[in-house]
Amino acid sequence: MIRVGIVGATGYGGAELIRLLAGHPHVQIANLYSSSVEGEALEKIFPHVFGLGLPKLAPIDAQSMSEENDVVFLATPAGVSAGLSPQLMELGGTKVIDLSGDFRLESGEAYRSWYKREPAPSEWVQKAVYGLTEWNQEQVAGASLIANPGCYPTATLLALIPVMKSGLVKPGSWIVDAKSGVSGSGRGLSMGVHFSEINENIHAYKVAKHQHTPEIEQELAKQSGVESLVQFTPHLVPMTRGILVTAYGQLEPGVSQEQVQELFESTYADKPFVRIRPAGTHPHTKEVLGSNYCDIAVHVDERTGRIILLSVIDNMVKGAAGQAIQNMNVMFQLPEQAGLPLVPVYP
């Protein structure tokens, strides 16, 4: 059994890791860590985990974490992993999967600009593997440090990469309109996720300055070999879970619906967690709820010469904990689907 430690077990990402790992056939949840409520039983904070026999929350100590776990998930705010991950890696006893953004951007200058804090040590940033499993599976399999992708970039990149690699869309023409449920903001209290503020309301935020923008551009360029600016605008909608990305790109002349549909179906034919929907369909966030799926639908508007890509995920699963477990499975040579729900929750 793989011994798993979870840092940040009292947050939404940590709770989702526990939900999924509790049913994983090859995993033992060995340790849960918290910097604020050590010694407490997690069920006092999350009553829904009552009866699972989980360990009590332990203090964060790199030495003991390295000795007592085969892999550590860091479900922490930006900045925490930048200091903790290098300590764990230098001790050498455990693999690390970081769910924050600390190791996603290869440029320290870009991280400093977009995250407004100091980056992680550059030598460890360069050693980290970006864990978009469908596109980096070979690198993930040999990695010791995984930078788990952000939720918005996951839904966006899985949709954009195939057509960018094929050269069917003009670089720099992408407009990405993304909408997310409020769980993506985490469990912390703020006016922005107050019920009276978010209920029956929708709004854009961080326009032209969201920190996932450079992540999308970086990975799109790495996969396609072409630098391309992306106009990314996120919105908050009054639901708990889910992301809908609607991406618009200018097609090269003569590209047909059939051509692009075939491209997506062949690209993801052997990828168990990406489902390419039939032409003309419109995937809903509810249709992937609680699952590790990304559902993508392709539309070609012959009148405007644009491609319109619809991509939906559960931001807490494929956008966070589920993808992290998918990466763990690949790292430990386990079946990629192990421990991950194969049927979404519905209704």
LUMLUMDREN-728067 format. One line per 5 residues: number of its first residue (from 1); their letters; for each residue z, x, y of N, C-alpha, C. Coordinates in steps of 0.2 Angstrom, whole numbers. Each point is the difference from the previous one (the first is absolute). Example, Ala and Ser with C-alpha at 12.3 -4.5 7.8 and 13.67 -1.06 7.14 Angstrom:
BEGIN
1 = AS = 39,66,-28,0,-4,6,0,4,6  -4,-2,5,1,4,6,3,-4,5
END
This chain:
BEGIN
1 = MIRVG = 0,4,-6,0,-4,6,0,4,6  -4,-2,5,0,4,7,6,-2,4  4,4,2,6,-1,4,-3,-1,8  1,-5,3,-2,-2,6,6,0,5  -1,3,6,5,-1,6,-4,-3,5
6 = IVGAT = 4,-5,4,-3,-3,6,4,1,6  -3,3,5,4,1,6,-3,-6,5  5,-3,3,-2,-6,4,0,-6,-4  5,-1,-5,0,-5,-4,2,-7,3  3,1,6,2,-6,4,-5,-3,4
11 = GYGGA = -6,3,0,-5,-3,4,-5,-4,-4  -5,-4,3,-5,-4,-4,-4,4,-4  -2,6,2,-4,5,-5,4,2,-6  6,2,1,5,1,-5,1,-5,-5  1,-6,3,1,-6,-4,-6,-2,-5
16 = ELIRL = -6,1,3,-6,-1,-4,-1,5,-5  2,6,1,-1,5,-5,5,-2,-6  6,-2,2,5,-2,-6,-3,-6,-4  -3,-5,4,-2,-6,-4,-6,2,-5  -4,4,2,-6,2,-4,3,5,-6
21 = LAGHP = 4,5,2,2,5,-4,5,-2,-6  3,-6,2,5,-3,-5,-3,-2,-6  -7,-2,0,-4,-2,-5,-4,5,-3  0,6,2,-5,6,-2,3,2,-7  -5,1,-4,2,2,-7,2,7,-1
26 = HVQIA = -2,4,5,1,7,-1,5,3,5  4,-4,4,4,2,5,7,-2,-1  5,5,3,7,-2,1,1,1,7  3,-5,3,2,0,7,7,4,0  -1,7,1,6,4,-1,5,0,6
31 = NLYSS = -3,0,6,4,1,6,-3,-4,6  4,-3,4,-1,-3,6,4,3,6  -4,1,5,3,4,6,0,-3,6  5,1,4,1,-3,7,4,4,4  -2,1,6,4,4,5,5,-4,4
36 = SVEGE = 0,-7,-1,5,-4,4,5,-4,-4  -2,-2,-7,5,-4,-4,1,3,-6  1,7,-1,1,3,-6,6,-3,-4  0,0,-6,6,-2,-4,-1,-8,-1  -4,-3,3,0,-8,0,-5,-1,-6
41 = ALEKI = 1,-6,-3,-5,-3,-5,-5,-3,4  -6,1,-2,-6,-3,3,0,-7,0  3,-3,-5,-1,-8,0,4,-3,5  5,4,4,3,-3,6,-4,-1,5  -6,4,1,-4,0,5,-6,-4,-2
46 = FPHVF = -3,0,-6,-5,-3,-3,2,-4,-6  3,-6,1,3,-4,-6,-6,-1,-5  -6,0,1,-5,-2,-5,0,6,-5  3,5,1,0,6,-6,6,-1,-4  4,-5,1,6,-1,-4,-1,0,-7
51 = GLGLP = 3,4,-4,0,0,-7,-5,5,-3  -3,4,4,-5,5,-2,4,7,-3  6,0,2,4,6,-2,-2,6,4  -2,-1,6,-2,6,4,5,5,2  -1,6,1,5,5,2,2,-2,7
56 = KLAPI = 7,2,2,2,-1,7,-4,5,5  0,-2,6,-3,4,5,3,7,1  -4,5,-1,3,7,1,-2,3,6  4,5,3,-2,4,6,-6,4,-2  -4,1,6,-6,4,-1,2,8,0
61 = DAQSM = -1,3,-6,1,7,0,-6,3,-4  -3,5,3,-7,2,-3,2,4,-7  5,3,-1,1,4,-6,1,-5,-6  5,-5,1,1,-4,-5,-6,-5,-2  -4,-1,5,-6,-4,0,-5,3,-5
66 = SEEND = -1,7,2,-4,4,-4,2,0,-7  6,1,-2,2,1,-6,0,-6,-5  1,-6,4,2,-6,-4,-6,-5,0  -6,2,2,-6,-5,0,-6,4,-1  -5,-3,-4,-6,3,-1,-5,-2,6
71 = VVFLA = 1,-5,3,-4,-2,6,4,-4,5  -1,2,6,4,-4,6,-5,-3,4  2,-7,1,-4,-3,5,3,-1,7  -3,2,5,3,0,7,-3,-6,4  4,-5,-1,-1,-7,4,4,1,7
76 = TPAGV = -2,4,4,4,2,6,-4,-1,6  3,-1,6,-4,0,6,-3,7,1  -5,0,5,-3,6,2,5,5,2  -1,7,-2,4,5,3,5,2,-6  3,-4,-4,5,1,-5,-3,5,-5
81 = SAGLS = -6,-2,-3,-3,4,-5,-2,7,2  -2,0,6,-2,7,3,5,5,-1  6,-2,0,5,5,-1,3,1,-8  0,-6,-3,2,-1,-7,-5,3,-5  -6,-2,1,-5,2,-5,0,7,-1
86 = PQLME = -1,4,5,0,8,-1,6,2,-4  6,-2,1,6,2,-3,-1,-2,-8  -2,-6,-1,-1,-2,-7,-6,5,-4  -5,1,4,-5,4,-3,2,7,-1  3,3,4,3,7,-1,4,1,-5
91 = LGGTK = 4,-6,-2,5,1,-5,-4,-1,-7  -6,-3,0,-4,0,-5,1,-5,-6  5,-4,0,2,-3,-6,-3,-7,-1  -3,-3,6,-3,-7,0,-6,0,4  -4,-5,-2,-6,-2,4,2,-5,5
96 = VIDLS = -4,0,6,2,-5,5,-6,-4,2  2,-7,1,-5,-4,3,2,-3,6  -3,2,6,3,-2,6,-4,-7,3  4,-5,1,-3,-6,2,-1,0,8  3,5,3,0,0,8,-7,3,2
101 = GDFRL = -1,1,6,-6,3,2,0,8,2  6,3,-3,1,7,2,-5,5,-2  -3,-2,-6,-5,5,-3,-7,-2,0  -1,-5,3,-7,-3,0,-5,3,4  2,2,6,-5,3,5,0,8,-1
106 = ESGEA = -6,3,-1,0,7,-1,1,4,6  -1,-3,6,1,3,6,7,-1,3  3,5,1,7,-1,4,-1,-2,7  -5,2,3,-1,-3,7,-1,-7,0  -4,-2,-5,-2,-8,0,7,-4,-2
111 = YRSWY = 4,3,-5,6,-3,-1,5,-1,6  0,6,4,4,0,6,-2,-5,5  -7,-1,0,-3,-4,5,1,-8,-2  -1,-1,-6,0,-7,-2,7,-3,-2  4,5,-3,7,-3,-2,5,2,5
116 = KREPA = -1,4,5,5,2,5,6,3,-3  -1,5,-5,5,4,-2,-3,6,-3  5,5,-2,-3,6,-3,-2,-1,-7  -5,3,-2,-3,0,-7,4,3,-5  -1,-1,-6,3,4,-6,-3,7,0
121 = PSEWV = 3,5,-3,-3,6,0,-7,0,-3  -4,4,3,-7,0,-1,-2,2,-7  4,5,-3,-1,2,-7,1,-5,-5  4,-5,1,1,-6,-4,-5,-5,1  -1,-1,6,-6,-5,2,-6,2,-4
126 = QKAVY = -2,6,0,-6,2,-3,0,-1,-8  6,1,-3,1,-1,-7,0,-7,-2  2,-5,4,0,-7,-1,-7,-3,-2  0,-4,-5,-6,-4,-2,0,-7,3  -5,-2,3,0,-7,3,-1,-4,-6
131 = GLTEW = 4,-5,-1,0,-4,-6,-4,-6,0  -6,0,2,-4,-6,-1,-3,1,-7  3,-3,-5,-1,2,-7,-7,-1,-2  -3,-5,2,-7,-2,-2,-5,6,2  1,4,5,-4,5,3,2,7,-1
136 = NQEQV = 7,1,-2,3,6,0,3,1,-7  -2,-3,-5,4,0,-6,1,6,-3  -5,5,0,0,6,-3,6,4,3  0,0,7,4,4,4,7,-3,-1  1,-6,0,7,-4,-1,3,3,-7
141 = AGASL = -5,0,-5,3,2,-7,3,7,0  -2,4,4,3,7,1,5,1,5  2,-5,4,4,1,6,7,0,-2  4,3,5,7,0,0,3,-4,6  -4,0,5,2,-4,6,-6,-5,2
146 = IANPG = 1,-6,0,-4,-5,2,1,-3,6  -5,-1,5,1,-4,6,-3,-6,-2  4,-5,-1,-2,-7,-1,-4,-3,6  -6,-3,-1,-3,-2,6,3,-6,3  -1,-1,7,2,-6,3,-3,-6,-2
151 = CYPTA = 3,-6,1,-2,-6,-2,-7,-2,3  0,0,7,-7,-1,3,-5,5,-2  1,6,-1,-5,5,-2,-2,-2,-7  4,-2,-5,-2,-1,-7,-5,-6,0  2,-5,4,-5,-6,0,-7,2,3
156 = TLLAL = 1,4,5,-6,2,4,-5,5,-4  3,5,-2,-3,5,-3,-4,-2,-7  4,-4,-4,-3,-2,-6,-7,-4,2  0,-3,5,-6,-4,2,-5,4,3  2,5,5,-5,4,4,-3,6,-4
161 = IPVMK = 4,3,-5,-3,6,-3,-6,-1,-3  -1,-5,-5,-7,0,-3,-6,0,4  0,-4,5,-6,0,5,-1,6,4  6,3,2,-1,6,4,-2,6,-5  2,0,-6,-3,5,-4,-7,0,-2
166 = SGLVK = -2,-7,0,-7,-1,-2,-5,1,6  3,0,6,-4,1,6,-3,-6,3  2,-6,-2,-3,-7,1,3,-2,7  5,3,3,3,-3,6,0,6,5  -2,-2,7,-1,5,5,7,3,2
171 = PGSWI = 2,6,-1,6,3,2,2,-2,7  7,-1,1,2,-2,7,-1,-7,2  -3,-4,-5,-1,-8,2,6,-4,-3  5,3,-3,5,-5,-3,5,-3,5  1,-6,-1,5,-4,3,4,-3,-5
176 = VDAKS = 6,1,0,5,-2,-5,5,-5,3  0,-6,-2,5,-5,2,4,-1,-6  7,1,1,5,0,-5,6,-5,1  2,-3,-5,5,-5,2,5,1,-6  7,0,2,5,2,-5,6,-5,1
181 = GVSGS = 3,-1,-6,7,-4,0,5,5,3  6,-3,1,5,3,4,4,5,-4  0,0,-7,4,4,-4,-3,7,1  -6,1,3,-2,7,1,4,3,6  4,-4,3,4,3,6,6,3,-3
186 = GRGLS = 2,-1,-6,6,2,-3,6,-5,1  6,2,-2,5,-5,0,5,1,6  -2,5,4,4,0,6,-1,-5,5  5,-2,4,0,-5,5,-3,2,6  -5,-5,3,-3,1,6,-3,-6,3
191 = MGVHF = -1,-1,6,-2,-6,3,-7,-1,-2  -4,5,-2,-7,-2,-2,0,-3,-7  5,0,-4,0,-4,-6,5,-6,0  3,-1,5,4,-6,1,-4,-6,-2  4,-5,-4,-4,-6,-2,-3,-4,6
196 = SEINE = 4,-1,5,-3,-4,6,-6,4,3  0,6,0,-6,4,3,-6,0,-5  1,0,-6,-6,1,-5,-2,-6,-2  4,-5,-1,-2,-7,-3,-5,-3,4  -5,-3,-3,-6,-4,4,-3,5,5
201 = NIHAY = -1,6,-1,-2,5,5,-4,5,-4  -5,3,4,-4,6,-3,-1,4,6  0,7,-1,-1,4,6,-2,7,-3  -4,4,4,-2,6,-1,5,5,3  1,6,-3,5,5,2,-3,7,-1
206 = KVAKH = 3,5,4,-2,7,0,-8,0,0  -3,-3,5,-7,0,1,-3,7,2  -4,2,-4,-3,7,1,5,6,0  6,-2,-3,5,6,-1,4,-1,-6  -2,-4,-5,3,0,-6,0,6,-5
211 = QHTPE = 5,3,-2,0,6,-4,-4,0,-6  -2,-6,-3,-4,0,-6,-8,2,2  -1,0,6,-7,1,2,-3,7,-2  4,6,2,-2,6,-2,0,1,-8  4,-3,-3,0,0,-8,-6,-3,-2
216 = IEQEL = -2,-6,2,-6,-3,-2,-6,5,1  -1,3,6,-5,4,2,0,6,-4  6,3,-1,0,7,-4,-3,-1,-7  3,-5,-3,-2,-1,-7,-7,-3,-1  -2,-4,5,-7,-2,-1,-5,6,1
221 = AKQSG = 2,5,4,-5,6,1,1,4,-6  6,1,-3,0,4,-6,-4,-3,-6  0,-6,-1,-3,-3,-5,-8,-1,1  -2,-1,6,-7,-1,2,-4,6,2  4,5,2,-3,6,3,-2,-1,7
226 = VESLV = 1,-6,3,-2,-1,7,6,-2,5  0,3,5,5,-2,5,-2,-7,3  5,-4,1,-1,-7,2,6,-3,4  -1,-1,6,5,-4,4,1,-7,-3  6,-3,0,1,-7,-2,4,-3,5
231 = QFTPH = -2,-6,2,3,-4,5,5,-5,-4  6,2,-1,5,-4,-4,5,-4,4  1,-6,-1,4,-4,4,5,-4,-5  6,1,-1,4,-4,-4,3,-6,3  2,-5,-4,3,-7,3,6,-2,-5
236 = LVPMT = 5,-3,3,5,-2,-4,0,-8,0  0,-2,-7,-1,-7,-1,7,-3,-3  1,-6,1,7,-3,-3,0,-2,-7  -1,6,-4,1,-1,-8,4,6,-2  3,0,-6,4,6,-2,-4,6,-2
241 = RGILV = -5,-2,-5,-3,6,-3,-8,-2,1  -4,6,0,-7,0,-1,-3,3,6  -6,3,-1,-4,3,5,-7,-3,-1  -4,-2,5,-7,-2,0,-3,5,5  -5,4,-3,-4,4,4,-7,-3,1
246 = TAYGQ = -3,-1,6,-7,-2,1,-3,6,3  -5,4,-3,-3,5,3,-7,-1,1  -2,2,6,-7,-1,2,-4,7,1  -6,1,-3,-3,6,1,-8,-1,1  -3,4,4,-7,-1,1,-4,3,-6
251 = LEPGV = -4,-4,-4,-4,3,-5,-6,4,2  -2,4,-4,-7,3,1,-5,-5,-2  -6,1,3,-5,-5,-1,-2,-1,-7  -1,-7,-2,-2,-1,-7,5,-1,-5  6,0,1,5,0,-5,2,-8,-1
256 = SQEQV = 0,-1,-7,0,-7,-2,7,-2,-3  2,-6,0,6,-3,-3,0,3,-7  -5,-1,-4,0,2,-7,1,7,-1  -3,4,4,1,8,0,8,1,1  3,-2,5,7,1,1,4,-3,-5
261 = QELFE = -1,-6,-2,4,-3,-6,0,5,-6  -6,2,-2,0,4,-6,3,7,1  0,3,6,3,6,2,8,-1,-1  3,-5,2,7,-1,-1,2,-1,-7  -4,-5,-3,2,-1,-7,-1,6,-5
266 = STYAD = -5,4,1,0,6,-4,5,5,2  1,1,7,5,5,2,7,-1,-3  2,-7,0,7,-1,-3,0,-3,-7  -5,1,-3,0,-4,-7,5,3,-5  2,6,1,5,3,-4,7,1,3
271 = KPFVR = 1,-4,6,6,1,4,4,-7,-1  5,0,-4,4,-6,-2,3,-4,6  1,3,5,4,-3,5,-5,-2,6  -6,1,0,-5,-3,5,-4,-5,-3  0,-6,3,-4,-5,-3,-5,-2,5
276 = IRPAG = -7,1,-1,-5,-2,4,-2,-7,-1  1,-4,5,-1,-7,-1,-7,-2,1  -3,-6,-3,-7,-2,0,-2,0,7  -7,1,1,-3,-1,7,2,-7,3  1,0,6,1,-6,4,7,-3,-1
281 = THPHT = 5,4,-3,7,-3,0,4,3,5  6,-3,1,5,2,5,7,1,-3  2,6,-2,6,1,-3,6,-2,5  5,-3,-3,6,-1,4,6,4,-2  5,2,5,5,4,-2,4,-3,-6
286 = KEVLG = 1,-7,0,4,-3,-5,-3,2,-7  -6,2,-1,-3,1,-6,1,7,-3  4,4,4,2,6,-3,8,1,1  3,-5,2,7,0,1,4,3,-6  4,5,1,5,2,-5,-4,5,-5
291 = SNYCD = -6,1,2,-4,5,-5,-2,6,3  -3,5,-4,-3,6,3,-7,0,1  -3,-6,0,-7,-1,1,-2,1,8  -6,2,0,-4,0,7,-6,-4,-2  -1,-6,3,-6,-4,-1,-5,1,6
296 = IAVHV = -6,1,-1,-5,2,5,-6,-5,-1  -2,-3,6,-6,-4,0,-5,3,5  -6,0,-2,-5,4,4,-5,-6,3  -1,0,7,-5,-4,3,-5,4,4  -6,-1,0,-5,3,4,-3,-6,5
301 = DERTG = 0,1,6,-2,-4,5,-7,3,2  -5,-3,-3,-7,2,2,-2,-1,7  3,-5,3,-2,-2,7,2,6,5  6,3,-1,3,5,4,-1,7,-3  -2,0,-6,0,7,-4,6,3,-1
306 = RIILL = 6,-4,0,6,3,-2,3,-2,-7  4,4,-2,4,-1,-6,7,-2,2  2,-5,-4,7,-3,2,4,0,-7  5,4,0,4,2,-6,7,-4,1  2,-4,-5,6,-3,-1,4,3,-5
311 = SVIDN = 6,3,2,4,3,-5,8,-2,1  3,-2,-6,6,-3,0,5,4,-5  6,1,2,5,3,-4,7,-3,1  5,1,-4,7,-2,1,2,7,3  2,0,7,2,6,3,6,3,-3
316 = MVKGA = 4,-3,-4,6,2,-3,-1,3,-7  -6,-2,-3,-2,3,-6,-5,5,0  -6,-2,0,-6,5,1,1,4,6  3,-3,6,1,3,6,6,5,0  4,0,-5,6,4,0,2,2,-7
321 = AGQAI = 5,-4,-3,3,1,-6,-4,0,-6  -5,-4,-1,-4,-1,-5,-5,6,-1  -3,2,6,-4,6,0,4,6,-2  6,1,3,4,5,-2,2,1,-7  1,-6,-4,1,0,-7,-7,2,-3
326 = QNMNV = -5,-3,2,-7,2,-3,-1,8,1  2,3,5,-1,7,1,5,4,-5  6,-3,-1,5,3,-5,-3,0,-7  -3,-6,-1,-3,-1,-7,-5,6,-1  -4,1,5,-6,5,-1,3,7,0
331 = MFQLP = 5,1,4,4,7,0,3,2,-7  2,-5,-3,4,1,-7,-5,-2,-6  -6,-1,1,-5,-1,-5,2,-7,-4  2,-5,4,2,-6,-3,-6,-5,1  -1,-5,-4,-5,-5,2,1,-2,7
336 = EQAGL = -6,-1,4,0,-1,7,4,-7,2  -1,-4,-5,3,-7,2,7,-1,-3  3,5,-2,7,-1,-3,5,-2,5  3,-6,-2,6,-2,5,-3,-4,6  -6,-1,0,-3,-4,6,-3,-7,-2
341 = PLVPV = 2,-5,4,-2,-7,-2,-7,0,0  -3,-3,-5,-7,-1,-1,-3,-7,3  5,-5,1,-2,-6,2,4,-2,7  -3,-1,5,4,-1,7,4,-7,-1  5,0,5,4,-6,0,-4,-6,4
346 = YP = 0,-6,-3,-4,-5,3,4,-7,-2  0,-4,4,-1,0,7,5,4,4
END
